[in-house]
Amino acid sequence: MGTGWGARTEGVLAWSARAVDDTITNNPTQTCKKGRVKRQSTPHGDTPGCVLIARMLEGLPPNDATHIMRLICNEAHARAVADLLVETFDPAETAASAFEKEPSASQQAGQWQAGQWQAGQWIVEVYFGSAPDESMVRDLVAIAAGAETAERIMFDHVERADWIAASLAGFDPVRAGRFLVIGSHARQAARANDIVIEIEAALAFGTGHHGTTMGCLYALDRLARQKRPQRILDIGTGSGILAIAAAKRWKRNVTASDIDATAVATARNNTIRNGAGPYVRPVQASGARHPALAGKYDLILANILARPLKRLAGEIAQVADSGCKLILSGLLAPDLPGVAAVYRAHGFVLLRRDLRDGWATLLLCRHRR
């Protein structure tokens, strides 16, 4: 698990991920999810008025996003609409953002007509991997923000070239200790002794901007000063960013698992691009019981949400060697006591917690037997 997508485009932040609930189908063309997972909205970086709508984490965009929904409304309605749509549609195919910013030139050239814009208004953008059921989307928006707001929705097609250009426009380098995460357009940002991880924003959104990934990268950086793990497992690898970081830092074998075939393929491509192919083995697997994950590990990473982390505690304990270091992320502050208690019951001791952008990263250690 732990995949999804995040993009910073002209002040836009959009984050989503595969859902962990059972799917429900409302019509033959649109798959939906039970809207149960929490939302975290925070200002981010140097983008005033931009909020993060986070259903889970980051990882992959809607594959070859083809359609977009846009809406101008007030802040309260923008937050409510983006939140509801992220929680409703399959996040492997849909992602949403809400932000306060004047429309770009490309937006103005499209359906953003002169005179529409008023100071203090917000934009909601929702990307779809296939043609959405427009009537259903309007009904959902009406629930969140009223029928009048729903009537102002605009739907349009997304050109792949525009998507790539917009994605790269705001993909800034990210530093976490010695780790530097960049796109190919920012290779000049690398310095001596940096451990560079190159992720193409338009192809695999696991770019390191999100607080959960940042927290994990910092945890890996600190851990590198203490030990040299022999076998590493990354559960919910997404874009492969954490597996690549571990492989490049220690030159050790890393098994990188994800339940999504697209994520596995993307992680494989990213490991090759980063010269980590000989060390990282992407595997399509659910949880930690898959035969391909058999054995004992002395470093395990799991960047997913609280509920699946609790559910996987027993499986993770089964593959954790004595003294294994465990890095968990994707947790909001209220989740910490419950998650820590579950892992304590499975023989793990909490060593450190790191809060970043409203998200927590935990470092635990398995009792030595």
LUMVOMAR-132117 format. One record per residue (C-alpha): residue in three letters; x, y, z. Coordinates in steps of 0.02 Angstrom, whole numbers, padded with zeros to 5 digits, always signed. Layout:
N
alaXYZ;...
This chain:
369
met+00000+00000+00000;gly+00055+00176+00035;thr+00051+00232-00145;gly-00048+00367-00231;trp+00009+00527-00310;gly+00063+00703-00270;ala+00103+00845-00386;arg+00150+01024-00356;thr+00092+01118-00509;glu+00087+01307-00516;gly+00043+01316-00332;val-00063+01159-00336;leu-00037+01015-00217;ala-00135+00857-00250;trp-00110+00698-00151;ser-00201+00533-00155;ala-00172+00346-00149;arg-00249+00177-00172;ala-00386+00148-00046;val-00384+00008+00080;asp-00571-00017+00096;asp-00680-00137-00001;thr-00742-00060-00163;ile-00922-00022-00200;thr-00986+00009-00376;asn-01117+00144-00401;asn-01127+00125-00589;pro-01046+00018-00724;thr-00914+00148-00769;gln-00860+00221-00603;thr-00782+00131-00456;cys-00799+00214-00287;lys-00729+00188-00113;lys-00804+00203+00057;gly-00761+00379+00115;arg-00694+00335+00285;val-00513+00390+00291;lys-00461+00550+00377;arg-00414+00711+00290;gln-00266+00822+00329;ser-00263+00998+00261;thr-00107+01103+00289;pro-00017+01249+00209;his+00133+01185+00115;gly+00299+01266+00079;asp+00298+01435-00007;thr+00126+01417-00084;pro+00008+01531+00014;gly-00171+01473+00021;cys-00131+01300-00044;val-00200+01153+00053;leu-00157+00970+00051;ile-00303+00853+00027;ala-00227+00689+00083;arg-00326+00528+00079;met-00171+00425+00103;leu+00002+00461+00040;glu+00093+00485-00122;gly+00145+00370-00261;leu+00063+00367-00431;pro-00048+00487-00528;pro-00203+00431-00619;asn-00116+00336-00758;asp-00115+00451-00910;ala-00244+00569-00836;thr-00369+00608-00974;his-00501+00721-00896;ile-00508+00864-00772;met-00647+00944-00672;arg-00625+01126-00620;leu-00727+01231-00502;ile-00712+01408-00432;cys-00792+01433-00262;asn-00756+01494-00087;glu-00627+01412+00027;ala-00750+01313+00133;his-00836+01239-00019;ala-00669+01204-00105;arg-00604+01105+00043;ala-00767+01010+00061;val-00779+00967-00124;ala-00597+00910-00142;asp-00610+00808+00017;leu-00771+00720-00034;leu-00712+00679-00210;val-00546+00610-00149;glu-00638+00501-00025;thr-00767+00443-00152;phe-00677+00395-00311;asp-00544+00262-00332;pro-00384+00360-00294;ala-00283+00253-00413;glu-00386+00339-00548;thr-00431+00507-00469;ala-00344+00645-00372;ala-00401+00816-00312;ser-00327+00979-00253;ala-00394+01143-00184;phe-00297+01305-00184;glu-00309+01494-00184;lys-00221+01565-00334;glu-00257+01666-00489;pro-00282+01557-00643;ser-00130+01528-00751;ala-00119+01586-00931;ser-00160+01411-00993;gln-00314+01406-00883;gln-00370+01577-00943;ala-00351+01519-01123;gly-00469+01376-01089;gln-00633+01386-00996;trp-00577+01518-00870;gln-00669+01669-00942;ala-00623+01848-00904;gly-00725+01918-00763;gln-00752+01751-00677;trp-00614+01775-00552;gln-00641+01866-00387;ala-00514+01895-00249;gly-00520+01767-00110;gln-00595+01630-00216;trp-00524+01455-00227;ile-00498+01330-00366;val-00539+01146-00356;glu-00456+01034-00485;val-00494+00848-00498;tyr-00398+00737-00620;phe-00475+00576-00686;gly-00390+00429-00771;ser-00545+00401-00877;ala-00702+00496-00925;pro-00799+00532-00765;asp-00986+00516-00743;glu-01018+00703-00747;ser-01193+00689-00677;met-01131+00590-00527;val-00990+00713-00496;arg-01113+00858-00497;asp-01225+00765-00375;leu-01078+00739-00257;val-01026+00922-00269;ala-01206+00973-00233;ile-01199+00870-00073;ala-01037+00954-00019;ala-01068+01132-00076;gly-01245+01152-00140;ala-01332+01138-00308;glu-01285+01314-00363;thr-01100+01277-00340;ala-01118+01111-00431;glu-01188+01199-00583;arg-01025+01298-00602;ile-00920+01141-00628;met-00822+01134-00791;phe-00756+00973-00868;asp-00616+00965-00995;his-00491+00847-01076;val-00310+00840-01020;glu-00172+00841-01149;arg-00025+00734-01093;ala+00102+00866-01146;asp+00015+00996-01039;trp+00007+00876-00892;ile+00194+00842-00901;ala+00239+01025-00917;ala+00128+01076-00772;ser+00196+00936-00663;leu+00377+00983-00693;ala+00344+01169-00671;gly+00325+01153-00483;phe+00429+00999-00444;asp+00565+01076-00337;pro+00714+00977-00269;val+00686+00904-00096;arg+00825+00880+00033;ala+00817+00763+00182;gly+00988+00745+00261;arg+01104+00678+00126;phe+00958+00627+00016;leu+00911+00741-00128;val+00754+00703-00228;ile+00746+00787-00399;gly+00670+00779-00571;ser+00784+00766-00721;his+00758+00952-00753;ala+00845+00994-00588;arg+01003+00889-00593;gln+01107+01046-00568;ala+01044+01054-00388;ala+01151+00904-00338;arg+01303+00937-00229;ala+01452+00833-00181;asn+01406+00690-00063;asp+01220+00703-00102;ile+01129+00538-00123;val+01026+00586-00274;ile+00858+00506-00312;glu+00784+00555-00478;ile+00597+00537-00496;glu+00503+00603-00647;ala+00353+00696-00579;ala+00248+00664-00733;leu+00274+00476-00724;ala+00284+00428-00541;phe+00219+00541-00406;gly+00316+00491-00253;thr+00423+00646-00258;gly+00469+00670-00076;his+00369+00829-00048;his+00244+00746+00067;gly+00277+00747+00255;thr+00268+00557+00266;thr+00402+00526+00135;met+00510+00666+00205;gly+00495+00590+00378;cys+00550+00420+00313;leu+00698+00493+00218;tyr+00756+00585+00373;ala+00736+00426+00475;leu+00843+00331+00349;asp+00973+00469+00354;arg+00986+00460+00544;leu+00988+00271+00543;ala+01134+00271+00421;arg+01244+00341+00558;gln+01204+00196+00673;lys+01196+00033+00575;arg+01216-00054+00407;pro+01065-00166+00378;gln+01086-00329+00282;arg+00908-00361+00219;ile+00782-00223+00189;leu+00595-00229+00154;asp+00490-00082+00090;ile+00304-00119+00106;gly+00197-00009-00005;thr+00340+00054-00111;gly+00239+00163-00231;ser+00364+00256-00339;gly+00505+00159-00255;ile+00582+00315-00179;leu+00617+00240-00007;ala+00683+00077-00077;ile+00798+00174-00193;ala+00857+00283-00048;ala+00900+00131+00058;ala+00985+00039-00085;lys+01093+00188-00134;arg+01140+00226+00047;trp+01191+00050+00098;lys+01215-00047-00064;arg+01108-00185+00009;asn+00967-00290-00064;val+00794-00213-00044;thr+00630-00302-00076;ala+00501-00172-00126;ser+00320-00231-00122;asp+00158-00152-00177;ile-00015-00221-00213;asp-00031-00116-00371;ala+00046-00181-00532;thr+00071-00006-00602;ala+00163+00047-00445;val+00277-00106-00458;ala+00316-00067-00641;thr+00349+00115-00600;ala+00460+00071-00453;arg+00559-00048-00564;asn+00586+00089-00694;asn+00638+00213-00560;thr+00763+00093-00482;ile+00845+00067-00652;arg+00848+00254-00687;asn+00935+00280-00520;gly+01063+00142-00541;ala+00983+00041-00401;gly+00919-00099-00511;pro+01046-00228-00450;tyr+00989-00201-00270;val+00801-00170-00276;arg+00677-00308-00316;pro+00500-00240-00343;val+00366-00370-00304;gln+00177-00363-00323;ala+00116-00423-00154;ser-00012-00384-00021;gly+00052-00370+00157;ala+00206-00466+00212;arg+00150-00647+00192;his+00188-00664+00007;pro+00315-00803-00030;ala+00426-00676-00118;leu+00446-00585+00048;ala+00494-00738+00149;gly+00640-00726+00268;lys+00698-00608+00404;tyr+00736-00424+00383;asp+00835-00306+00493;leu+00759-00147+00419;ile+00576-00131+00368;leu+00489+00022+00297;ala+00300+00043+00288;asn+00233+00211+00231;ile+00045+00184+00240;leu-00103+00235+00349;ala-00144+00189+00528;arg-00276+00057+00495;pro-00174-00049+00373;leu-00021-00026+00483;lys-00116-00099+00629;arg-00182-00241+00522;leu-00006-00282+00460;ala+00077-00280+00631;gly+00073-00469+00651;glu+00138-00502+00475;ile+00277-00375+00496;ala+00326-00452+00663;gln+00341-00621+00577;val+00473-00558+00454;ala+00563-00442+00575;asp+00728-00510+00637;ser+00786-00485+00815;gly+00842-00305+00833;cys+00754-00256+00671;lys+00728-00070+00647;leu+00553-00025+00587;ile+00506+00142+00509;leu+00319+00177+00502;ser+00235+00329+00425;gly+00070+00391+00357;leu+00008+00428+00532;leu-00083+00579+00599;ala-00046+00631+00779;pro-00206+00553+00849;asp-00157+00386+00771;leu+00007+00371+00868;pro-00052+00293+01033;gly-00154+00157+00948;val-00020+00110+00822;ala+00118+00112+00952;ala+00014+00001+01067;val-00018-00128+00930;tyr+00166-00141+00884;arg+00218-00145+01066;ala+00106-00298+01086;his+00205-00378+00943;gly+00373-00348+01025;phe+00424-00178+00957;val+00491-00034+01061;leu+00465+00147+01007;leu+00632+00236+00989;arg+00583+00401+00908;arg+00440+00495+00829;asp+00455+00638+00705;leu+00313+00757+00662;arg+00317+00843+00493;asp+00177+00939+00406;gly+00050+00860+00522;trp+00109+00682+00488;ala+00208+00570+00604;thr+00350+00449+00568;leu+00396+00318+00698;leu+00559+00225+00723;leu+00539+00062+00819;cys+00651-00085+00862;arg+00607-00268+00881;his+00653-00342+01050;arg+00811-00445+01042;arg+00770-00625+01080;
